[in-house]
Amino acid sequence: MKITLNGETRELVPPYPTLDRLLADSGFSGTIATAVNEVFVPAAERAETPLHEGDRIEVLAPMQGG
């Protein structure tokens, strides 16, 4: 299954059924914001958000600065 994660095309084998599984296997942790196909996905909904061929996933981490 091909998806795009933060602008980079990836081939997922085996297919990842949910967003939270992809995030965990890709090393994302802590406080992050996620969107699938430009729609914000709250943390509480990631385990129930299925992934499909061609999905575009964006993961953003908050930045500190000043």
PDB file of N, H, CA, C and O in Angstrom:
ATOM      1  N   MET A   1       0.858  -1.170   0.000  1.00  0.00           N
ATOM      2  CA  MET A   1       0.000   0.000   0.000  1.00  0.00           C
ATOM      3  C   MET A   1       0.902   1.230   0.000  1.00  0.00           C
ATOM      4  O   MET A   1       1.818   1.328   0.817  1.00  0.00           O
ATOM      5  N   LYS A   2       0.651   2.156  -0.900  1.00  0.00           N
ATOM      6  H   LYS A   2      -0.092   2.077  -1.564  1.00  0.00           H
ATOM      7  CA  LYS A   2       1.428   3.395  -0.964  1.00  0.00           C
ATOM      8  C   LYS A   2       0.667   4.517  -0.274  1.00  0.00           C
ATOM      9  O   LYS A   2      -0.533   4.702  -0.475  1.00  0.00           O
ATOM     10  N   ILE A   3       1.417   5.271   0.558  1.00  0.00           N
ATOM     11  H   ILE A   3       2.392   5.120   0.722  1.00  0.00           H
ATOM     12  CA  ILE A   3       0.885   6.469   1.204  1.00  0.00           C
ATOM     13  C   ILE A   3       1.949   7.549   1.069  1.00  0.00           C
ATOM     14  O   ILE A   3       3.066   7.279   0.629  1.00  0.00           O
ATOM     15  N   THR A   4       1.602   8.753   1.445  1.00  0.00           N
ATOM     16  H   THR A   4       0.695   8.972   1.803  1.00  0.00           H
ATOM     17  CA  THR A   4       2.571   9.840   1.517  1.00  0.00           C
ATOM     18  C   THR A   4       2.614  10.317   2.954  1.00  0.00           C
ATOM     19  O   THR A   4       1.596  10.731   3.510  1.00  0.00           O
ATOM     20  N   LEU A   5       3.794  10.259   3.556  1.00  0.00           N
ATOM     21  H   LEU A   5       4.620   9.923   3.104  1.00  0.00           H
ATOM     22  CA  LEU A   5       3.979  10.679   4.941  1.00  0.00           C
ATOM     23  C   LEU A   5       4.910  11.878   4.949  1.00  0.00           C
ATOM     24  O   LEU A   5       6.085  11.768   4.601  1.00  0.00           O
ATOM     25  N   ASN A   6       4.372  13.027   5.350  1.00  0.00           N
ATOM     26  H   ASN A   6       3.417  13.116   5.633  1.00  0.00           H
ATOM     27  CA  ASN A   6       5.142  14.284   5.373  1.00  0.00           C
ATOM     28  C   ASN A   6       5.831  14.546   4.043  1.00  0.00           C
ATOM     29  O   ASN A   6       7.003  14.919   4.002  1.00  0.00           O
ATOM     30  N   GLY A   7       5.092  14.348   2.957  1.00  0.00           N
ATOM     31  H   GLY A   7       4.140  14.045   2.990  1.00  0.00           H
ATOM     32  CA  GLY A   7       5.589  14.657   1.622  1.00  0.00           C
ATOM     33  C   GLY A   7       6.447  13.588   0.985  1.00  0.00           C
ATOM     34  O   GLY A   7       6.896  13.754  -0.149  1.00  0.00           O
ATOM     35  N   GLU A   8       6.688  12.484   1.694  1.00  0.00           N
ATOM     36  H   GLU A   8       6.323  12.349   2.616  1.00  0.00           H
ATOM     37  CA  GLU A   8       7.536  11.413   1.180  1.00  0.00           C
ATOM     38  C   GLU A   8       6.691  10.173   0.905  1.00  0.00           C
ATOM     39  O   GLU A   8       5.984   9.690   1.789  1.00  0.00           O
ATOM     40  N   THR A   9       6.764   9.660  -0.319  1.00  0.00           N
ATOM     41  H   THR A   9       7.339  10.052  -1.037  1.00  0.00           H
ATOM     42  CA  THR A   9       6.011   8.461  -0.660  1.00  0.00           C
ATOM     43  C   THR A   9       6.623   7.255   0.028  1.00  0.00           C
ATOM     44  O   THR A   9       7.840   7.070   0.030  1.00  0.00           O
ATOM     45  N   ARG A  10       5.757   6.439   0.610  1.00  0.00           N
ATOM     46  H   ARG A  10       4.769   6.589   0.609  1.00  0.00           H
ATOM     47  CA  ARG A  10       6.212   5.218   1.283  1.00  0.00           C
ATOM     48  C   ARG A  10       5.356   4.043   0.847  1.00  0.00           C
ATOM     49  O   ARG A  10       4.154   4.167   0.610  1.00  0.00           O
ATOM     50  N   GLU A  11       6.011   2.912   0.751  1.00  0.00           N
ATOM     51  H   GLU A  11       6.987   2.811   0.943  1.00  0.00           H
ATOM     52  CA  GLU A  11       5.325   1.649   0.474  1.00  0.00           C
ATOM     53  C   GLU A  11       5.239   0.926   1.812  1.00  0.00           C
ATOM     54  O   GLU A  11       6.268   0.617   2.413  1.00  0.00           O
ATOM     55  N   LEU A  12       4.051   0.656   2.274  1.00  0.00           N
ATOM     56  H   LEU A  12       3.215   0.907   1.785  1.00  0.00           H
ATOM     57  CA  LEU A  12       3.853  -0.008   3.556  1.00  0.00           C
ATOM     58  C   LEU A  12       3.600  -1.491   3.354  1.00  0.00           C
ATOM     59  O   LEU A  12       2.684  -1.889   2.634  1.00  0.00           O
ATOM     60  N   VAL A  13       4.428  -2.305   4.002  1.00  0.00           N
ATOM     61  H   VAL A  13       5.172  -1.982   4.586  1.00  0.00           H
ATOM     62  CA  VAL A  13       4.258  -3.751   3.937  1.00  0.00           C
ATOM     63  C   VAL A  13       4.461  -4.294   5.334  1.00  0.00           C
ATOM     64  O   VAL A  13       5.541  -4.058   5.875  1.00  0.00           O
ATOM     65  N   PRO A  14       3.578  -4.968   5.955  1.00  0.00           N
ATOM     66  CA  PRO A  14       2.216  -5.218   5.475  1.00  0.00           C
ATOM     67  C   PRO A  14       1.396  -3.940   5.565  1.00  0.00           C
ATOM     68  O   PRO A  14       1.844  -2.982   6.194  1.00  0.00           O
ATOM     69  N   PRO A  15       0.231  -3.888   4.971  1.00  0.00           N
ATOM     70  CA  PRO A  15      -0.603  -2.683   5.059  1.00  0.00           C
ATOM     71  C   PRO A  15      -0.892  -2.326   6.513  1.00  0.00           C
ATOM     72  O   PRO A  15      -1.125  -3.201   7.347  1.00  0.00           O
ATOM     73  N   TYR A  16      -0.874  -1.048   6.798  1.00  0.00           N
ATOM     74  H   TYR A  16      -0.685  -0.337   6.121  1.00  0.00           H
ATOM     75  CA  TYR A  16      -1.153  -0.557   8.144  1.00  0.00           C
ATOM     76  C   TYR A  16      -2.632  -0.215   8.253  1.00  0.00           C
ATOM     77  O   TYR A  16      -3.133   0.620   7.500  1.00  0.00           O
ATOM     78  N   PRO A  17      -3.320  -0.841   9.166  1.00  0.00           N
ATOM     79  CA  PRO A  17      -4.758  -0.629   9.254  1.00  0.00           C
ATOM     80  C   PRO A  17      -5.155   0.712   9.880  1.00  0.00           C
ATOM     81  O   PRO A  17      -6.215   1.248   9.557  1.00  0.00           O
ATOM     82  N   THR A  18      -4.322   1.260  10.768  1.00  0.00           N
ATOM     83  H   THR A  18      -3.461   0.825  11.030  1.00  0.00           H
ATOM     84  CA  THR A  18      -4.732   2.483  11.456  1.00  0.00           C
ATOM     85  C   THR A  18      -3.579   3.483  11.549  1.00  0.00           C
ATOM     86  O   THR A  18      -2.406   3.127  11.429  1.00  0.00           O
ATOM     87  N   LEU A  19      -3.949   4.735  11.766  1.00  0.00           N
ATOM     88  H   LEU A  19      -4.901   5.025  11.863  1.00  0.00           H
ATOM     89  CA  LEU A  19      -2.980   5.813  11.877  1.00  0.00           C
ATOM     90  C   LEU A  19      -2.055   5.614  13.075  1.00  0.00           C
ATOM     91  O   LEU A  19      -0.850   5.833  12.951  1.00  0.00           O
ATOM     92  N   ASP A  20      -2.576   5.209  14.219  1.00  0.00           N
ATOM     93  H   ASP A  20      -3.555   5.031  14.320  1.00  0.00           H
ATOM     94  CA  ASP A  20      -1.723   5.063  15.398  1.00  0.00           C
ATOM     95  C   ASP A  20      -0.644   4.004  15.193  1.00  0.00           C
ATOM     96  O   ASP A  20       0.472   4.160  15.689  1.00  0.00           O
ATOM     97  N   ARG A  21      -0.952   2.957  14.487  1.00  0.00           N
ATOM     98  H   ARG A  21      -1.859   2.831  14.084  1.00  0.00           H
ATOM     99  CA  ARG A  21       0.057   1.913  14.220  1.00  0.00           C
ATOM    100  C   ARG A  21       1.168   2.460  13.329  1.00  0.00           C
ATOM    101  O   ARG A  21       2.344   2.203  13.585  1.00  0.00           O
ATOM    102  N   LEU A  22       0.814   3.203  12.297  1.00  0.00           N
ATOM    103  H   LEU A  22      -0.141   3.411  12.089  1.00  0.00           H
ATOM    104  CA  LEU A  22       1.820   3.814  11.428  1.00  0.00           C
ATOM    105  C   LEU A  22       2.718   4.749  12.224  1.00  0.00           C
ATOM    106  O   LEU A  22       3.938   4.720  12.062  1.00  0.00           O
ATOM    107  N   LEU A  23       2.131   5.577  13.081  1.00  0.00           N
ATOM    108  H   LEU A  23       1.140   5.601  13.213  1.00  0.00           H
ATOM    109  CA  LEU A  23       2.912   6.527  13.873  1.00  0.00           C
ATOM    110  C   LEU A  23       3.894   5.810  14.787  1.00  0.00           C
ATOM    111  O   LEU A  23       5.062   6.188  14.866  1.00  0.00           O
ATOM    112  N   ALA A  24       3.429   4.786  15.471  1.00  0.00           N
ATOM    113  H   ALA A  24       2.480   4.478  15.408  1.00  0.00           H
ATOM    114  CA  ALA A  24       4.293   4.043  16.385  1.00  0.00           C
ATOM    115  C   ALA A  24       5.440   3.375  15.625  1.00  0.00           C
ATOM    116  O   ALA A  24       6.591   3.439  16.056  1.00  0.00           O
ATOM    117  N   ASP A  25       5.132   2.745  14.510  1.00  0.00           N
ATOM    118  H   ASP A  25       4.197   2.693  14.159  1.00  0.00           H
ATOM    119  CA  ASP A  25       6.151   2.038  13.735  1.00  0.00           C
ATOM    120  C   ASP A  25       7.117   2.989  13.027  1.00  0.00           C
ATOM    121  O   ASP A  25       8.212   2.587  12.634  1.00  0.00           O
ATOM    122  N   SER A  26       6.709   4.252  12.865  1.00  0.00           N
ATOM    123  H   SER A  26       5.819   4.578  13.184  1.00  0.00           H
ATOM    124  CA  SER A  26       7.563   5.244  12.211  1.00  0.00           C
ATOM    125  C   SER A  26       8.380   6.048  13.218  1.00  0.00           C
ATOM    126  O   SER A  26       9.160   6.919  12.834  1.00  0.00           O
ATOM    127  N   GLY A  27       8.201   5.758  14.508  1.00  0.00           N
ATOM    128  H   GLY A  27       7.567   5.051  14.820  1.00  0.00           H
ATOM    129  CA  GLY A  27       8.999   6.414  15.537  1.00  0.00           C
ATOM    130  C   GLY A  27       8.451   7.715  16.068  1.00  0.00           C
ATOM    131  O   GLY A  27       9.152   8.422  16.793  1.00  0.00           O
ATOM    132  N   PHE A  28       7.225   8.055  15.733  1.00  0.00           N
ATOM    133  H   PHE A  28       6.656   7.480  15.144  1.00  0.00           H
ATOM    134  CA  PHE A  28       6.632   9.284  16.254  1.00  0.00           C
ATOM    135  C   PHE A  28       6.101   9.037  17.653  1.00  0.00           C
ATOM    136  O   PHE A  28       5.435   8.033  17.906  1.00  0.00           O
ATOM    137  N   SER A  29       6.397   9.955  18.558  1.00  0.00           N
ATOM    138  H   SER A  29       6.938  10.771  18.352  1.00  0.00           H
ATOM    139  CA  SER A  29       5.879   9.851  19.918  1.00  0.00           C
ATOM    140  C   SER A  29       5.797  11.245  20.517  1.00  0.00           C
ATOM    141  O   SER A  29       6.202  12.227  19.895  1.00  0.00           O
ATOM    142  N   GLY A  30       5.277  11.319  21.711  1.00  0.00           N
ATOM    143  H   GLY A  30       4.948  10.522  22.216  1.00  0.00           H
ATOM    144  CA  GLY A  30       5.144  12.607  22.365  1.00  0.00           C
ATOM    145  C   GLY A  30       3.976  13.390  21.815  1.00  0.00           C
ATOM    146  O   GLY A  30       3.038  12.824  21.252  1.00  0.00           O
ATOM    147  N   THR A  31       4.042  14.685  21.982  1.00  0.00           N
ATOM    148  H   THR A  31       4.804  15.145  22.439  1.00  0.00           H
ATOM    149  CA  THR A  31       2.973  15.568  21.537  1.00  0.00           C
ATOM    150  C   THR A  31       3.148  15.873  20.058  1.00  0.00           C
ATOM    151  O   THR A  31       4.113  16.521  19.653  1.00  0.00           O
ATOM    152  N   ILE A  32       2.207  15.400  19.263  1.00  0.00           N
ATOM    153  H   ILE A  32       1.422  14.874  19.592  1.00  0.00           H
ATOM    154  CA  ILE A  32       2.231  15.643  17.825  1.00  0.00           C
ATOM    155  C   ILE A  32       0.816  15.958  17.356  1.00  0.00           C
ATOM    156  O   ILE A  32      -0.162  15.634  18.031  1.00  0.00           O
ATOM    157  N   ALA A  33       0.722  16.585  16.205  1.00  0.00           N
ATOM    158  H   ALA A  33       1.516  16.847  15.658  1.00  0.00           H
ATOM    159  CA  ALA A  33      -0.561  16.822  15.549  1.00  0.00           C
ATOM    160  C   ALA A  33      -0.561  16.008  14.262  1.00  0.00           C
ATOM    161  O   ALA A  33       0.468  15.879  13.600  1.00  0.00           O
ATOM    162  N   THR A  34      -1.723  15.458  13.913  1.00  0.00           N
ATOM    163  H   THR A  34      -2.560  15.562  14.451  1.00  0.00           H
ATOM    164  CA  THR A  34      -1.797  14.625  12.719  1.00  0.00           C
ATOM    165  C   THR A  34      -2.964  15.039  11.827  1.00  0.00           C
ATOM    166  O   THR A  34      -3.987  15.541  12.293  1.00  0.00           O
ATOM    167  N   ALA A  35      -2.775  14.813  10.538  1.00  0.00           N
ATOM    168  H   ALA A  35      -1.945  14.405  10.159  1.00  0.00           H
ATOM    169  CA  ALA A  35      -3.843  15.040   9.567  1.00  0.00           C
ATOM    170  C   ALA A  35      -3.754  13.948   8.508  1.00  0.00           C
ATOM    171  O   ALA A  35      -2.663  13.533   8.116  1.00  0.00           O
ATOM    172  N   VAL A  36      -4.907  13.494   8.055  1.00  0.00           N
ATOM    173  H   VAL A  36      -5.793  13.831   8.374  1.00  0.00           H
ATOM    174  CA  VAL A  36      -4.988  12.539   6.956  1.00  0.00           C
ATOM    175  C   VAL A  36      -5.795  13.203   5.854  1.00  0.00           C
ATOM    176  O   VAL A  36      -6.941  13.601   6.063  1.00  0.00           O
ATOM    177  N   ASN A  37      -5.192  13.319   4.685  1.00  0.00           N
ATOM    178  H   ASN A  37      -4.261  12.996   4.516  1.00  0.00           H
ATOM    179  CA  ASN A  37      -5.835  13.975   3.543  1.00  0.00           C
ATOM    180  C   ASN A  37      -6.331  15.366   3.912  1.00  0.00           C
ATOM    181  O   ASN A  37      -7.438  15.769   3.555  1.00  0.00           O
ATOM    182  N   GLU A  38      -5.475  16.093   4.643  1.00  0.00           N
ATOM    183  H   GLU A  38      -4.576  15.765   4.934  1.00  0.00           H
ATOM    184  CA  GLU A  38      -5.709  17.483   5.036  1.00  0.00           C
ATOM    185  C   GLU A  38      -6.831  17.660   6.054  1.00  0.00           C
ATOM    186  O   GLU A  38      -7.321  18.774   6.235  1.00  0.00           O
ATOM    187  N   VAL A  39      -7.246  16.588   6.721  1.00  0.00           N
ATOM    188  H   VAL A  39      -6.847  15.683   6.574  1.00  0.00           H
ATOM    189  CA  VAL A  39      -8.268  16.656   7.770  1.00  0.00           C
ATOM    190  C   VAL A  39      -7.598  16.305   9.096  1.00  0.00           C
ATOM    191  O   VAL A  39      -7.031  15.223   9.245  1.00  0.00           O
ATOM    192  N   PHE A  40      -7.668  17.235  10.066  1.00  0.00           N
ATOM    193  H   PHE A  40      -8.129  18.114   9.945  1.00  0.00           H
ATOM    194  CA  PHE A  40      -7.069  17.020  11.380  1.00  0.00           C
ATOM    195  C   PHE A  40      -7.642  15.770  12.032  1.00  0.00           C
ATOM    196  O   PHE A  40      -8.851  15.539  11.992  1.00  0.00           O
ATOM    197  N   VAL A  41      -6.765  14.959  12.637  1.00  0.00           N
ATOM    198  H   VAL A  41      -5.783  15.147  12.670  1.00  0.00           H
ATOM    199  CA  VAL A  41      -7.182  13.756  13.352  1.00  0.00           C
ATOM    200  C   VAL A  41      -6.729  13.907  14.811  1.00  0.00           C
ATOM    201  O   VAL A  41      -5.528  13.867  15.081  1.00  0.00           O
ATOM    202  N   PRO A  42      -7.662  14.078  15.756  1.00  0.00           N
ATOM    203  CA  PRO A  42      -7.290  14.183  17.174  1.00  0.00           C
ATOM    204  C   PRO A  42      -6.632  12.893  17.659  1.00  0.00           C
ATOM    205  O   PRO A  42      -6.896  11.813  17.129  1.00  0.00           O
ATOM    206  N   ALA A  43      -5.779  13.015  18.666  1.00  0.00           N
ATOM    207  H   ALA A  43      -5.565  13.892  19.097  1.00  0.00           H
ATOM    208  CA  ALA A  43      -5.068  11.855  19.213  1.00  0.00           C
ATOM    209  C   ALA A  43      -6.030  10.745  19.617  1.00  0.00           C
ATOM    210  O   ALA A  43      -5.735   9.568  19.409  1.00  0.00           O
ATOM    211  N   ALA A  44      -7.162  11.097  20.185  1.00  0.00           N
ATOM    212  H   ALA A  44      -7.402  12.053  20.354  1.00  0.00           H
ATOM    213  CA  ALA A  44      -8.131  10.097  20.653  1.00  0.00           C
ATOM    214  C   ALA A  44      -8.749   9.293  19.514  1.00  0.00           C
ATOM    215  O   ALA A  44      -9.324   8.231  19.756  1.00  0.00           O
ATOM    216  N   GLU A  45      -8.642   9.779  18.270  1.00  0.00           N
ATOM    217  H   GLU A  45      -8.175  10.642  18.074  1.00  0.00           H
ATOM    218  CA  GLU A  45      -9.255   9.097  17.130  1.00  0.00           C
ATOM    219  C   GLU A  45      -8.257   8.341  16.252  1.00  0.00           C
ATOM    220  O   GLU A  45      -8.658   7.692  15.287  1.00  0.00           O
ATOM    221  N   ARG A  46      -6.978   8.415  16.570  1.00  0.00           N
ATOM    222  H   ARG A  46      -6.652   8.943  17.354  1.00  0.00           H
ATOM    223  CA  ARG A  46      -5.957   7.795  15.714  1.00  0.00           C
ATOM    224  C   ARG A  46      -6.083   6.278  15.642  1.00  0.00           C
ATOM    225  O   ARG A  46      -5.848   5.689  14.587  1.00  0.00           O
ATOM    226  N   ALA A  47      -6.451   5.642  16.748  1.00  0.00           N
ATOM    227  H   ALA A  47      -6.643   6.121  17.605  1.00  0.00           H
ATOM    228  CA  ALA A  47      -6.580   4.179  16.759  1.00  0.00           C
ATOM    229  C   ALA A  47      -7.753   3.704  15.911  1.00  0.00           C
ATOM    230  O   ALA A  47      -7.796   2.545  15.498  1.00  0.00           O
ATOM    231  N   GLU A  48      -8.702   4.594  15.652  1.00  0.00           N
ATOM    232  H   GLU A  48      -8.668   5.536  15.987  1.00  0.00           H
ATOM    233  CA  GLU A  48      -9.880   4.244  14.861  1.00  0.00           C
ATOM    234  C   GLU A  48      -9.853   4.845  13.459  1.00  0.00           C
ATOM    235  O   GLU A  48     -10.845   4.782  12.733  1.00  0.00           O
ATOM    236  N   THR A  49      -8.708   5.430  13.077  1.00  0.00           N
ATOM    237  H   THR A  49      -7.902   5.480  13.666  1.00  0.00           H
ATOM    238  CA  THR A  49      -8.595   6.059  11.763  1.00  0.00           C
ATOM    239  C   THR A  49      -7.879   5.106  10.813  1.00  0.00           C
ATOM    240  O   THR A  49      -6.662   4.941  10.898  1.00  0.00           O
ATOM    241  N   PRO A  50      -8.632   4.473   9.901  1.00  0.00           N
ATOM    242  CA  PRO A  50      -8.006   3.528   8.972  1.00  0.00           C
ATOM    243  C   PRO A  50      -7.209   4.260   7.896  1.00  0.00           C
ATOM    244  O   PRO A  50      -7.511   5.399   7.542  1.00  0.00           O
ATOM    245  N   LEU A  51      -6.204   3.591   7.395  1.00  0.00           N
ATOM    246  H   LEU A  51      -5.958   2.665   7.683  1.00  0.00           H
ATOM    247  CA  LEU A  51      -5.421   4.139   6.289  1.00  0.00           C
ATOM    248  C   LEU A  51      -5.792   3.408   5.005  1.00  0.00           C
ATOM    249  O   LEU A  51      -6.120   2.222   5.011  1.00  0.00           O
ATOM    250  N   HIS A  52      -5.730   4.155   3.902  1.00  0.00           N
ATOM    251  H   HIS A  52      -5.464   5.119   3.898  1.00  0.00           H
ATOM    252  CA  HIS A  52      -6.105   3.605   2.600  1.00  0.00           C
ATOM    253  C   HIS A  52      -5.037   3.961   1.576  1.00  0.00           C
ATOM    254  O   HIS A  52      -4.269   4.905   1.760  1.00  0.00           O
ATOM    255  N   GLU A  53      -5.002   3.202   0.512  1.00  0.00           N
ATOM    256  H   GLU A  53      -5.626   2.435   0.363  1.00  0.00           H
ATOM    257  CA  GLU A  53      -4.095   3.457  -0.598  1.00  0.00           C
ATOM    258  C   GLU A  53      -4.188   4.925  -1.018  1.00  0.00           C
ATOM    259  O   GLU A  53      -5.279   5.448  -1.244  1.00  0.00           O
ATOM    260  N   GLY A  54      -3.024   5.587  -1.119  1.00  0.00           N
ATOM    261  H   GLY A  54      -2.137   5.162  -0.935  1.00  0.00           H
ATOM    262  CA  GLY A  54      -2.977   6.965  -1.602  1.00  0.00           C
ATOM    263  C   GLY A  54      -3.189   8.028  -0.545  1.00  0.00           C
ATOM    264  O   GLY A  54      -3.136   9.217  -0.861  1.00  0.00           O
ATOM    265  N   ASP A  55      -3.429   7.639   0.713  1.00  0.00           N
ATOM    266  H   ASP A  55      -3.471   6.673   0.970  1.00  0.00           H
ATOM    267  CA  ASP A  55      -3.632   8.640   1.766  1.00  0.00           C
ATOM    268  C   ASP A  55      -2.402   9.519   1.916  1.00  0.00           C
ATOM    269  O   ASP A  55      -1.271   9.078   1.710  1.00  0.00           O
ATOM    270  N   ARG A  56      -2.649  10.787   2.282  1.00  0.00           N
ATOM    271  H   ARG A  56      -3.568  11.145   2.449  1.00  0.00           H
ATOM    272  CA  ARG A  56      -1.589  11.740   2.567  1.00  0.00           C
ATOM    273  C   ARG A  56      -1.630  12.051   4.063  1.00  0.00           C
ATOM    274  O   ARG A  56      -2.599  12.630   4.554  1.00  0.00           O
ATOM    275  N   ILE A  57      -0.581  11.667   4.780  1.00  0.00           N
ATOM    276  H   ILE A  57       0.206  11.196   4.381  1.00  0.00           H
ATOM    277  CA  ILE A  57      -0.521  11.848   6.224  1.00  0.00           C
ATOM    278  C   ILE A  57       0.512  12.913   6.540  1.00  0.00           C
ATOM    279  O   ILE A  57       1.632  12.876   6.030  1.00  0.00           O
ATOM    280  N   GLU A  58       0.135  13.854   7.376  1.00  0.00           N
ATOM    281  H   GLU A  58      -0.775  13.884   7.790  1.00  0.00           H
ATOM    282  CA  GLU A  58       1.047  14.890   7.853  1.00  0.00           C
ATOM    283  C   GLU A  58       1.165  14.765   9.353  1.00  0.00           C
ATOM    284  O   GLU A  58       0.161  14.626  10.051  1.00  0.00           O
ATOM    285  N   VAL A  59       2.402  14.815   9.860  1.00  0.00           N
ATOM    286  H   VAL A  59       3.218  14.928   9.294  1.00  0.00           H
ATOM    287  CA  VAL A  59       2.679  14.752  11.290  1.00  0.00           C
ATOM    288  C   VAL A  59       3.510  15.967  11.636  1.00  0.00           C
ATOM    289  O   VAL A  59       4.556  16.210  11.034  1.00  0.00           O
ATOM    290  N   LEU A  60       3.036  16.739  12.621  1.00  0.00           N
ATOM    291  H   LEU A  60       2.186  16.541  13.110  1.00  0.00           H
ATOM    292  CA  LEU A  60       3.734  17.955  13.034  1.00  0.00           C
ATOM    293  C   LEU A  60       4.003  17.892  14.524  1.00  0.00           C
ATOM    294  O   LEU A  60       3.149  17.480  15.310  1.00  0.00           O
ATOM    295  N   ALA A  61       5.205  18.310  14.902  1.00  0.00           N
ATOM    296  H   ALA A  61       5.899  18.645  14.265  1.00  0.00           H
ATOM    297  CA  ALA A  61       5.562  18.394  16.320  1.00  0.00           C
ATOM    298  C   ALA A  61       5.651  19.883  16.681  1.00  0.00           C
ATOM    299  O   ALA A  61       6.155  20.684  15.895  1.00  0.00           O
ATOM    300  N   PRO A  62       5.166  20.244  17.860  1.00  0.00           N
ATOM    301  CA  PRO A  62       5.249  21.649  18.267  1.00  0.00           C
ATOM    302  C   PRO A  62       6.716  22.068  18.432  1.00  0.00           C
ATOM    303  O   PRO A  62       7.567  21.269  18.822  1.00  0.00           O
ATOM    304  N   MET A  63       6.982  23.323  18.128  1.00  0.00           N
ATOM    305  H   MET A  63       6.290  23.972  17.811  1.00  0.00           H
ATOM    306  CA  MET A  63       8.341  23.838  18.259  1.00  0.00           C
ATOM    307  C   MET A  63       8.371  24.887  19.351  1.00  0.00           C
ATOM    308  O   MET A  63       7.415  25.641  19.529  1.00  0.00           O
ATOM    309  N   GLN A  64       9.467  24.931  20.078  1.00  0.00           N
ATOM    310  H   GLN A  64      10.244  24.319  19.933  1.00  0.00           H
ATOM    311  CA  GLN A  64       9.638  25.963  21.086  1.00  0.00           C
ATOM    312  C   GLN A  64      10.576  27.007  20.537  1.00  0.00           C
ATOM    313  O   GLN A  64      11.452  26.712  19.723  1.00  0.00           O
ATOM    314  N   GLY A  65      10.391  28.189  20.974  1.00  0.00           N
ATOM    315  H   GLY A  65       9.679  28.428  21.635  1.00  0.00           H
ATOM    316  CA  GLY A  65      11.264  29.250  20.519  1.00  0.00           C
ATOM    317  C   GLY A  65      10.838  30.563  21.126  1.00  0.00           C
ATOM    318  O   GLY A  65       9.910  30.624  21.932  1.00  0.00           O
ATOM    319  N   GLY A  66      11.506  31.576  20.742  1.00  0.00           N
ATOM    320  H   GLY A  66      12.260  31.526  20.087  1.00  0.00           H
ATOM    321  CA  GLY A  66      11.105  32.836  21.315  1.00  0.00           C
ATOM    322  C   GLY A  66      11.934  33.964  20.894  1.00  0.00           C
ATOM    323  O   GLY A  66      11.695  35.096  21.313  1.00  0.00           O
TER     324      GLY A  66
END
